[in-house]
Amino acid sequence: MSTVRPTHWPMSQFPIINDCLHIGGIPLTQLVTRAGQTPFYAYDRRLLDERIALLRNRLPSAIQLHYAVKANPMPAVVQHLANLVDGLDVASLGELSVALDTGMDPAEISFAGPGKRPLELTAAIAAGITINLESAGELERVAQLGYEQGQQPRVAVRVNPDFELKASGMKMSGGPKPFGVDAEQTPMLLKRIKQLDLNFRGFHIFSGSQNLRSEALIDAHDRTFELALRLAIDAPSPVQILNIGGGFGIPYFPGDTPLDLEPVAANLEHWLPQIKEQLPEAHVVLELGRYLVGEAGIYVTEVVDRKVSRGHTFLITNGGLHHHLAVSGNFGQVVRKNYPVVVGNRVAGTEREVVSVVGPLCTPLDILADRMELAKAEVGDLIVVFQSGAYGLSASPARFLSHPACVEVLI
Ligand SMILES: *Cc1c(COP(=O)(O)O)cnc(C)c1O
């Protein structure tokens, strides 16, 4: 039996020179001046390039890559990725406008999400993007709005599969769900799409997020392809898009190890000939969010106080859960665990100590690191949270407690 405590996967994507973290070749201390303030987020475009190159290199070349914009909607990031991926997936009118501004071909943009408003549907139809239908009611609204505009809307059916992605960080399928049309109701919807003469593009089958286990992804892909082949029998026209979701995870917490792409790629390779034969016009699409951007970003905040309370040392920073809800453990975590955190301007340091790092908000939820061993830090030192490129600023309650806004830079 091992008593070794699990540790964080090493964060080797940012070099450390003279004990200072470097981002895009810039020492962190200089980057603070460039950003103009703490706290801030920094994203490294070289790491975005490398991640796409890794996927292109490992996955079968027929697999298309889409970026799920909600992971990080900073326009500069979306623009950068738009030049590297095959399509963009959006979930609101705001994201749609960022996606269209990149110059991405509207035919390669899709719009998913329950509760799309008529205004959003109208804009999507006018832009000529693909609407991933989430219900029978939405189908009727899209058809009516298309008729009124004199346009034939492009639609795909988002299917709520009859299975779940195992060991997923966030389950989004199987059982009753607000997302997608139940697999068993899909044939009826497909008949209605034909009756209403909409431009049918294909299927969107997304079964979950943040998966680090290749066996679970392989299992989900197997069931997704089987389901798509079954549903395609009732399709009003040949399937052109088969979006099999994403779900690729990144190592956040002690004990997490990176996803092994090799077996996932091999399984896709195994399926492609059969898909080609049975759905000859279909492009197989993987839609990835955090896997593309998560590891390329850091959150940087400054120590404004240090204090000892009953033997426990606290570092208090000028940033917290109002900018980075996920690091506090309040973005879907069941049990709070620490993200990888360092003192960015003295990574190893001369002395080490066990501390808790907390934000400035008057709530016990505002924790950035709970009893972690870090270099001994003083007021003015920089706390860096790794794995912060996805679901950071835009996924946080920025107005809670009315502190100053955070900024973002793409390096
Ligand atoms: C959120 C979301 C994604 C991205 O999930 P990640 O875990 O960031 O990869 C992909 N597709 C859909 C439909 C989503 O809702």
The ligand as an SDF file (V2000), in Angstrom:
LIG
                    3D

 15 15  0  0  0  0  0  0  0  0999 V2000
  -19.0020   23.2330  -23.3540 C   0  0  0  0  0  0  0  0  0  0  0  0
  -19.1360   22.4650  -24.5610 C   0  0  0  0  0  0  0  0  0  0  0  0
  -18.0040   22.0080  -25.2260 C   0  0  0  0  0  0  0  0  0  0  0  0
  -16.6070   22.2040  -24.7280 C   0  0  0  0  0  0  0  0  0  0  0  0
  -16.3230   21.4260  -23.6040 O   0  0  0  0  0  0  0  0  0  0  0  0
  -14.8310   21.3200  -23.0930 P   0  0  0  0  0  0  0  0  0  0  0  0
  -14.9010   20.5040  -21.8790 O   0  0  0  0  0  0  0  0  0  0  0  0
  -14.3580   22.7130  -22.8330 O   0  0  0  0  0  0  0  0  0  0  0  0
  -14.0370   20.6870  -24.1840 O   0  0  0  0  0  0  0  0  0  0  0  0
  -18.1870   21.3130  -26.4040 C   0  0  0  0  0  0  0  0  0  0  0  0
  -19.4170   21.1170  -26.8980 N   0  0  0  0  0  0  0  0  0  0  0  0
  -20.5460   21.5380  -26.2710 C   0  0  0  0  0  0  0  0  0  0  0  0
  -21.8590   21.2510  -26.8590 C   0  0  0  0  0  0  0  0  0  0  0  0
  -20.4440   22.2150  -25.0850 C   0  0  0  0  0  0  0  0  0  0  0  0
  -21.5540   22.6170  -24.4600 O   0  0  0  0  0  0  0  0  0  0  0  0
  1  2  1  0
  2  3  1  0
  2 14  2  0
  3  4  1  0
  3 10  2  0
  4  5  1  0
  5  6  1  0
  6  7  2  0
  6  8  1  0
  6  9  1  0
 10 11  1  0
 11 12  2  0
 12 13  1  0
 12 14  1  0
 14 15  1  0
M  END
$$$$
